[in-house]
Amino acid sequence: MTSPDTQPTSLYAKREPVFPRRVKGTFRTLKWWIMAVTLGIYYITPWIRWDRGPNLPDQAVLVDIANRRFFFFMIEIWPHEFYFVAGLLIMAGLGLFLFTSAAGRVWCGYACPQTVWTDLFILVERWIEGDRNARVRLHHQSWNAEKIRKRLVKWVVWLFIGLATGGAWVFYFTDAPTLLGNLLTFSAHPAAYITIAILTLTTFAFGGFAREQICIYACPWPRIQAAMVDEDTITVAYRDWRGEPRGKLHKGAAPAKAAPDLVSSAPAKGDCIDCMACVNVCPMGIDIRNGQQMECITCALCIDACDDVMDRVGKPRGLISYLAYTDEVAERAGGKPKSAWKHVFRLRTLLYTALWSGVGAALVVALFLRTDIDVNVTPVRNPTYVTLSDGAIRNTYDLRLLNKHGDDRQFQISLTSDAALDLTLEGAPGQVVTVPANQTMTQRIYLTAQAGSPAALAERSELRLWVEDLSNTERVHHDTIFNGKGD
């Protein structure tokens, strides 16, 4: 029991802002390219046109909620085909498992939206406020005209980025040029303005202020990834057996490739000169030299920073690099690491690849096997059958027809069965119905077995209903049953 004089220990730690330093190198360049490509895809895609003919939208990628359809270039997904979306989500999950088991949190470090937009916001911040030291000084200085001006300019640019982000998102759900005109004339639906406002503010807050806090506390993946990583996973690591004991460099005679005013203070010291370059470039604010940490997003910027320092002091690169645990054990013992391909192609990653490929192949096969007609038959169960005045037995069915074409189509309905059954359509002459373009129509049909016939006396008889497109003779079928008296 806590005594009245004892104050409880606070478990709250105030956030310390992280100001990453600018760095050049292979991985930083790769991140710039990935940021440009992913943002370009996100912002440009709603404006790409795709001609699907009359009565269909010409936007290449469109989530048409009003008509309950999803368009992706030449592919059109209907609500009953949601298994395609589920399959893509499964593939995304398996792909995430695959890349994580092979190379750690590469998704987090390179392509995660939080990472991409945070990189963009930091780039804007650096343009306006300067590199790391200038931003640190500005953060600690009191509010004056310079600080107010720079902060306001930065926040305005961030808001415009957030506005473009929210605006691009809503363009995926309706015709982009039309919606843009409605937004500018303030005649768009309120839901569009609300969605843009929410996404603008969340992008502004997450990319500008929360940053690494989203990755550490809001995102569940850092805690899940431990199940995906094993001793052969390649991830960013510090070679402490080479770098320790670390120590500062002092002025004096320099090594052959070193800067002229630097030299190792003692031969016994390791390659790490404790320059803090790896810490200063880290967007998560951690020290990779402390070993693997949940906060690390494997962005590899510390590798670029360390390699640059090693070049300037005339020491070999690779003090910090991508490394597997099995390679660490081998290198500590004086051996050589395995080839990176042997880490990537192992049982776990091959299994993930096989599952990913299997789901993808199944989706492709299902995509090419589907027809432009969809039929579903629902027997009316209340009652299961009706006895007519002449003793005949009649069953009622609701036939749902989906016409996926861009024009009206006539469909002929017929049946095949060992039992003698008569087919009639409610409100339609003969056995032909017209279904409007890109619409679903429910047609009630009746099947009748004459009095005393085997189908009328049997408890149930199997049958197959056929639907044929009279314009191209394409046919689909649906199997169902006819309920008799069961005498």
Secondary structure as the mmCIF struct_conf table of DSSP 4:
data_model
#
loop_
_struct_conf.conf_type_id
_struct_conf.id
_struct_conf.beg_label_comp_id
_struct_conf.beg_label_asym_id
_struct_conf.beg_label_seq_id
_struct_conf.end_label_comp_id
_struct_conf.end_label_asym_id
_struct_conf.end_label_seq_id
TURN_TY1_P TURN_TY1_P1 PRO A 4 ASP A 5
HELX_LH_PP_P HELX_LH_PP_P1 THR A 6 SER A 10
HELX_LH_PP_P HELX_LH_PP_P2 LYS A 14 PRO A 17
HELX_LH_PP_P HELX_LH_PP_P3 PRO A 20 ARG A 22
BEND BEND1 GLY A 25 GLY A 25
HELX_RH_AL_P HELX_RH_AL_P1 THR A 26 ILE A 44
HELX_RH_3T_P HELX_RH_3T_P1 THR A 45 TRP A 47
STRN STRN1 ARG A 49 ARG A 49
TURN_TY1_P TURN_TY1_P2 PRO A 54 ASN A 55
BEND BEND2 LEU A 56 LEU A 56
STRN STRN2 GLN A 59 GLN A 59
BEND BEND3 ALA A 60 ALA A 60
STRN STRN3 VAL A 61 ASP A 64
TURN_TY1_P TURN_TY1_P3 ILE A 65 ARG A 68
STRN STRN4 ARG A 69 PHE A 72
TURN_TY1_P TURN_TY1_P4 PHE A 73 MET A 74
STRN STRN5 ILE A 75 ILE A 77
HELX_RH_3T_P HELX_RH_3T_P2 PRO A 79 GLU A 81
TURN_TY1_P TURN_TY1_P5 PHE A 82 PHE A 82
HELX_RH_AL_P HELX_RH_AL_P2 TYR A 83 ALA A 103
BEND BEND4 GLY A 104 ARG A 105
HELX_RH_AL_P HELX_RH_AL_P3 VAL A 106 VAL A 106
HELX_RH_PI_P HELX_RH_PI_P1 TRP A 107 ALA A 111
HELX_RH_AL_P HELX_RH_AL_P4 PRO A 113 GLU A 129
BEND BEND5 ASP A 131 ASP A 131
HELX_RH_AL_P HELX_RH_AL_P5 ARG A 132 HIS A 140
BEND BEND6 GLN A 141 GLN A 141
HELX_LH_PP_P HELX_LH_PP_P4 SER A 142 TRP A 143
HELX_RH_AL_P HELX_RH_AL_P6 ALA A 145 PHE A 171
TURN_TY1_P TURN_TY1_P6 TYR A 172 PHE A 173
BEND BEND7 THR A 174 THR A 174
HELX_RH_AL_P HELX_RH_AL_P7 ALA A 176 LEU A 184
TURN_TY1_P TURN_TY1_P7 THR A 185 PHE A 186
BEND BEND8 ALA A 188 ALA A 188
HELX_RH_AL_P HELX_RH_AL_P8 PRO A 190 ALA A 205
HELX_RH_PI_P HELX_RH_PI_P2 PHE A 206 ALA A 210
TURN_TY1_P TURN_TY1_P8 ARG A 211 ARG A 211
HELX_RH_AL_P HELX_RH_AL_P9 GLU A 212 GLN A 213
HELX_RH_PI_P HELX_RH_PI_P3 ILE A 214 ALA A 218
BEND BEND9 PRO A 220 PRO A 220
HELX_RH_AL_P HELX_RH_AL_P10 TRP A 221 ILE A 224
HELX_RH_3T_P HELX_RH_3T_P3 GLN A 225 ALA A 227
TURN_TY1_P TURN_TY1_P9 MET A 228 MET A 228
TURN_TY1_P TURN_TY1_P10 GLU A 231 ASP A 232
STRN STRN6 THR A 235 TYR A 238
HELX_RH_AL_P HELX_RH_AL_P11 ASP A 240 GLY A 243
HELX_LH_PP_P HELX_LH_PP_P5 GLU A 244 GLU A 244
BEND BEND10 PRO A 245 PRO A 245
HELX_LH_PP_P HELX_LH_PP_P6 ARG A 246 ARG A 246
STRN STRN7 LEU A 249 HIS A 250
BEND BEND11 LYS A 251 GLY A 252
HELX_LH_PP_P HELX_LH_PP_P7 ALA A 253 PRO A 255
TURN_TY1_P TURN_TY1_P11 ALA A 256 LYS A 257
STRN STRN8 ALA A 258 ALA A 258
TURN_TY1_P TURN_TY1_P12 PRO A 260 ASP A 261
STRN STRN9 VAL A 263 SER A 264
BEND BEND12 SER A 265 SER A 265
TURN_TY1_P TURN_TY1_P13 PRO A 267 ALA A 268
BEND BEND13 LYS A 269 LYS A 269
BEND BEND14 ASP A 271 ASP A 271
HELX_RH_AL_P HELX_RH_AL_P12 ALA A 277 ASN A 280
TURN_TY1_P TURN_TY1_P14 VAL A 281 VAL A 281
TURN_TY1_P TURN_TY1_P15 PRO A 283 MET A 284
HELX_RH_3T_P HELX_RH_3T_P4 ILE A 288 ASN A 290
TURN_TY1_P TURN_TY1_P16 MET A 294 GLU A 295
HELX_RH_AL_P HELX_RH_AL_P13 LEU A 301 ARG A 312
STRN STRN10 VAL A 313 VAL A 313
TURN_TY1_P TURN_TY1_P17 GLY A 314 GLY A 314
BEND BEND15 ARG A 317 ARG A 317
BEND BEND16 LEU A 319 LEU A 319
STRN STRN11 ILE A 320 LEU A 323
HELX_RH_AL_P HELX_RH_AL_P14 TYR A 325 ARG A 332
TURN_TY1_P TURN_TY1_P18 ALA A 333 GLY A 334
HELX_LH_PP_P HELX_LH_PP_P8 PRO A 337 SER A 339
HELX_RH_AL_P HELX_RH_AL_P15 ALA A 340 VAL A 344
BEND BEND17 PHE A 345 ARG A 346
HELX_RH_AL_P HELX_RH_AL_P16 LEU A 347 LEU A 369
BEND BEND18 ASP A 372 ASP A 372
STRN STRN12 ILE A 373 PRO A 379
BEND BEND19 ASN A 382 THR A 384
STRN STRN13 VAL A 386 THR A 387
TURN_TY1_P TURN_TY1_P19 SER A 389 ASP A 390
BEND BEND20 GLY A 391 GLY A 391
STRN STRN14 ILE A 393 ASN A 403
BEND BEND21 HIS A 405 ASP A 407
STRN STRN15 ARG A 409 THR A 416
BEND BEND22 ASP A 418 ALA A 419
STRN STRN16 ASP A 422 LEU A 425
TURN_TY1_P TURN_TY1_P20 GLU A 426 GLY A 427
BEND BEND23 ALA A 428 PRO A 429
TURN_TY1_P TURN_TY1_P21 GLY A 430 GLN A 431
STRN STRN17 VAL A 432 VAL A 435
TURN_TY1_P TURN_TY1_P22 ALA A 437 ASN A 438
STRN STRN18 GLN A 439 ALA A 449
TURN_TY1_P TURN_TY1_P23 ALA A 451 GLY A 452
BEND BEND24 SER A 453 SER A 453
HELX_RH_AL_P HELX_RH_AL_P17 PRO A 454 LEU A 457
BEND BEND25 ALA A 458 GLU A 459
STRN STRN19 ARG A 460 ASP A 469
TURN_TY1_P TURN_TY1_P24 LEU A 470 ASN A 472
STRN STRN20 ARG A 475 ASN A 483
#
